[in-house]
Amino acid sequence: MNNIKALREKVGISQTEMSKRLGITNDYLCMIENNRRSPSLKLSMALAAELKVTLDELFFTKKTNKMFIN
């Protein structure tokens, strides 16, 4: 599990718009958000930059400081 979908929705960016900004398909972003694919470090960094968050905020819970694992 990751925080990508929740963070994207929080800032009001559609999945289609985010995938265009990242240069990936909408289907691939959907797979990442639904934990069927793991983004590369480069893509993770691009996601964090677009959402204006840290990598930790993308992949770790704040309450437990545990990493989301598929």
SEKE-931976 format. One record per residue: residue number from 1; chain; z, y, x of N, C-alpha, C in turn. Coordinates in Angstrom, 1 decimal, decimal comma, always signed. Atoms other than C-alpha are relative to their C-alpha. Layout:
<pts>
PT | n | chain | nw | nv | nu | caw | cav | cau | cw | cv | cu
PT | NUM | A | Z | Y | X | Z | Y | X | Z | Y | X $
...
</pts>
This chain:
<pts>
PT | n | chain | nw | nv | nu | caw | cav | cau | cw | cv | cu
PT | 1 | A | +0,0 | -1,2 | +0,8 | +0,0 | +0,0 | +0,0 | +0,0 | +1,2 | +0,9 $
PT | 2 | A | +0,1 | -1,3 | -0,7 | -0,7 | +3,6 | +1,1 | +0,2 | +1,1 | -1,0 $
PT | 3 | A | -0,2 | -1,2 | +0,9 | -0,2 | +7,1 | -0,2 | -1,3 | +0,8 | -0,2 $
PT | 4 | A | +1,2 | -0,7 | +0,0 | -3,8 | +8,1 | +0,0 | -0,4 | +0,5 | -1,4 $
PT | 5 | A | +0,5 | -0,4 | +1,4 | -4,7 | +8,1 | -3,7 | +1,0 | +1,0 | -0,6 $
PT | 6 | A | -1,0 | -0,9 | +0,5 | -1,4 | +9,8 | -4,7 | -0,2 | +1,4 | +0,6 $
PT | 7 | A | +0,2 | -1,3 | -0,7 | -1,9 | +12,5 | -2,1 | -1,3 | +0,7 | -0,4 $
PT | 8 | A | +1,3 | -0,5 | +0,4 | -5,6 | +13,0 | -3,0 | +0,2 | +0,6 | -1,4 $
PT | 9 | A | -0,1 | -0,5 | +1,4 | -4,7 | +13,4 | -6,7 | +0,9 | +1,2 | +0,0 $
PT | 10 | A | -0,9 | -1,1 | +0,0 | -1,8 | +15,7 | -5,9 | -0,7 | +1,3 | +0,4 $
PT | 11 | A | +0,7 | -1,2 | -0,4 | -4,2 | +18,2 | -4,2 | -1,2 | +0,3 | -0,9 $
PT | 12 | A | +1,0 | -0,2 | +0,9 | -6,7 | +17,8 | -7,0 | -1,4 | -0,2 | +0,5 $
PT | 13 | A | +1,3 | +0,3 | -0,5 | -9,6 | +16,3 | -5,1 | -0,5 | -1,3 | -0,6 $
PT | 14 | A | +0,4 | +1,2 | +0,6 | -11,7 | +13,7 | -6,9 | -0,4 | -1,0 | +1,1 $
PT | 15 | A | +0,3 | +1,1 | -0,9 | -12,5 | +10,4 | -5,2 | -1,4 | +0,2 | +0,5 $
PT | 16 | A | +1,4 | -0,2 | -0,4 | -16,2 | +11,3 | -5,2 | -0,1 | +1,2 | +1,1 $
PT | 17 | A | -0,1 | -1,1 | -0,9 | -15,5 | +14,7 | -3,5 | +0,5 | -0,4 | +1,4 $
PT | 18 | A | -0,7 | +0,5 | -1,3 | -13,2 | +13,1 | -0,9 | -1,0 | -0,8 | +0,8 $
PT | 19 | A | +0,9 | +0,9 | -0,7 | -15,7 | +10,4 | +0,0 | -1,2 | +0,8 | +0,6 $
PT | 20 | A | +1,0 | -0,9 | -0,5 | -18,4 | +13,1 | +0,4 | +0,5 | +0,7 | +1,3 $
PT | 21 | A | -0,5 | -0,7 | -1,1 | -16,2 | +15,1 | +2,7 | +0,2 | -0,8 | +1,3 $
PT | 22 | A | -0,3 | +0,9 | -1,1 | -15,4 | +12,1 | +4,8 | -1,3 | -0,7 | +0,5 $
PT | 23 | A | +1,3 | +0,7 | -0,4 | -19,0 | +10,8 | +4,9 | +0,0 | -1,5 | -0,2 $
PT | 24 | A | +0,0 | +1,4 | +0,3 | -18,2 | +7,5 | +3,4 | -0,3 | -0,2 | -1,5 $
PT | 25 | A | +0,3 | +0,3 | +1,4 | -19,1 | +5,8 | +0,1 | +1,2 | +0,1 | -0,9 $
PT | 26 | A | -1,1 | +0,0 | +1,0 | -17,0 | +6,2 | -3,0 | +0,6 | -1,4 | -0,1 $
PT | 27 | A | -0,5 | +1,4 | +0,0 | -16,8 | +2,4 | -3,1 | +1,0 | -0,3 | +1,1 $
PT | 28 | A | -0,9 | +0,3 | -1,2 | -15,3 | +2,3 | +0,4 | +1,3 | +0,7 | -0,1 $
PT | 29 | A | -1,3 | -0,7 | +0,2 | -12,7 | +5,0 | -0,4 | +0,8 | -0,7 | -1,0 $
PT | 30 | A | -0,7 | +0,7 | +1,0 | -11,8 | +3,1 | -3,5 | +0,7 | -1,3 | +0,6 $
PT | 31 | A | -0,5 | +1,2 | -0,7 | -11,3 | -0,1 | -1,4 | +1,2 | +0,4 | +0,9 $
PT | 32 | A | -1,1 | -0,4 | -0,8 | -9,1 | +1,8 | +1,0 | +1,2 | +0,4 | -0,9 $
PT | 33 | A | -1,1 | -0,4 | +0,9 | -7,0 | +3,4 | -1,8 | +0,7 | -1,2 | -0,7 $
PT | 34 | A | -0,5 | +1,2 | +0,7 | -6,6 | -0,1 | -3,4 | +0,4 | -1,1 | +1,0 $
PT | 35 | A | -0,5 | +0,9 | -1,0 | -5,6 | -1,7 | -0,1 | -0,8 | -1,3 | +0,2 $
PT | 36 | A | +0,9 | +1,1 | -0,3 | -8,6 | -3,9 | +0,1 | -0,7 | +0,1 | +1,3 $
PT | 37 | A | +0,5 | -0,3 | -1,4 | -9,8 | -2,3 | +3,4 | +1,0 | +1,0 | +0,6 $
PT | 38 | A | -0,8 | -0,9 | -0,7 | -7,9 | -0,5 | +6,1 | -0,9 | +1,0 | +0,8 $
PT | 39 | A | +0,8 | -1,0 | -0,7 | -9,3 | +2,7 | +7,5 | +0,2 | +0,0 | +1,5 $
PT | 40 | A | -0,1 | -0,1 | -1,4 | -10,0 | +3,1 | +11,1 | +0,9 | +1,2 | +0,4 $
PT | 41 | A | -0,8 | -1,1 | -0,4 | -7,9 | +5,5 | +13,1 | -0,7 | +1,3 | -0,1 $
PT | 42 | A | +0,8 | -1,2 | +0,1 | -10,7 | +8,0 | +13,2 | +0,0 | +0,5 | -1,5 $
PT | 43 | A | +0,0 | -0,4 | +1,4 | -11,0 | +7,9 | +9,4 | +1,3 | +0,4 | -0,5 $
PT | 44 | A | -1,3 | -0,4 | +0,4 | -7,3 | +8,0 | +8,9 | +0,4 | +1,4 | +0,4 $
PT | 45 | A | -0,3 | -1,3 | -0,5 | -7,1 | +11,1 | +11,0 | -0,8 | +1,0 | -0,8 $
PT | 46 | A | +0,8 | -0,9 | +0,9 | -9,9 | +12,7 | +8,9 | +0,6 | +0,1 | -1,4 $
PT | 47 | A | -0,7 | +0,0 | +1,3 | -8,1 | +11,7 | +5,7 | +1,2 | +0,9 | +0,1 $
PT | 48 | A | -1,2 | -0,8 | -0,2 | -4,9 | +13,3 | +7,0 | -0,4 | +1,5 | +0,1 $
PT | 49 | A | +0,5 | -1,4 | -0,2 | -6,8 | +16,5 | +8,0 | -0,4 | +0,5 | -1,4 $
PT | 50 | A | +0,5 | -0,4 | +1,4 | -8,5 | +16,7 | +4,5 | +1,2 | +0,3 | -0,9 $
PT | 51 | A | -1,1 | -0,1 | +0,9 | -5,2 | +16,2 | +2,8 | +1,2 | +0,9 | +0,5 $
PT | 52 | A | -1,0 | -0,8 | -0,7 | -3,2 | +18,4 | +5,2 | +1,4 | -0,6 | +0,1 $
PT | 53 | A | -1,3 | +0,8 | -0,2 | -0,6 | +15,7 | +5,9 | -0,1 | -0,7 | +1,3 $
PT | 54 | A | +0,0 | +0,8 | -1,3 | +0,4 | +13,6 | +8,9 | -0,4 | -1,4 | -0,3 $
PT | 55 | A | +0,3 | +1,5 | +0,1 | -0,6 | +10,0 | +9,5 | +1,2 | -0,7 | -0,6 $
PT | 56 | A | -1,2 | +0,6 | +0,6 | +3,0 | +9,1 | +8,7 | +0,1 | +0,2 | -1,5 $
PT | 57 | A | +0,0 | -0,3 | +1,4 | +2,7 | +10,7 | +5,3 | -1,0 | -0,9 | -0,8 $
PT | 58 | A | +1,0 | +0,9 | +0,6 | -0,4 | +8,6 | +4,6 | +0,5 | -1,4 | -0,2 $
PT | 59 | A | -0,3 | +1,4 | -0,1 | +1,1 | +5,3 | +5,5 | +1,4 | -0,5 | -0,1 $
PT | 60 | A | -1,4 | +0,4 | +0,0 | +4,9 | +5,4 | +5,4 | +0,7 | +0,6 | -1,2 $
PT | 61 | A | -0,7 | -0,6 | +1,0 | +7,3 | +5,9 | +2,6 | +1,1 | +0,9 | +0,5 $
PT | 62 | A | -1,1 | -0,9 | -0,4 | +9,8 | +8,7 | +2,9 | +1,4 | -0,6 | -0,2 $
PT | 63 | A | -1,3 | +0,6 | +0,3 | +12,7 | +6,9 | +1,3 | +0,5 | -1,0 | +0,9 $
PT | 64 | A | -0,4 | +1,1 | -0,8 | +12,7 | +3,9 | +3,5 | -0,5 | +0,1 | +1,4 $
PT | 65 | A | +0,6 | -0,1 | -1,3 | +10,7 | +5,0 | +6,5 | -0,7 | -1,3 | +0,4 $
PT | 66 | A | +0,7 | +1,3 | -0,3 | +8,9 | +1,6 | +6,2 | -1,5 | +0,2 | -0,2 $
PT | 67 | A | +1,5 | -0,1 | +0,1 | +5,2 | +1,2 | +6,7 | -0,4 | -0,8 | -1,2 $
PT | 68 | A | +0,7 | +0,8 | +1,0 | +3,1 | +0,1 | +3,8 | -0,8 | -1,1 | +0,6 $
PT | 69 | A | +0,8 | +1,1 | -0,5 | +1,7 | -3,3 | +4,5 | -0,7 | -0,7 | -1,1 $
PT | 70 | A | +0,8 | +0,7 | +1,1 | -1,1 | -5,0 | +2,6 | +0,6 | -1,3 | -0,3 $
</pts>
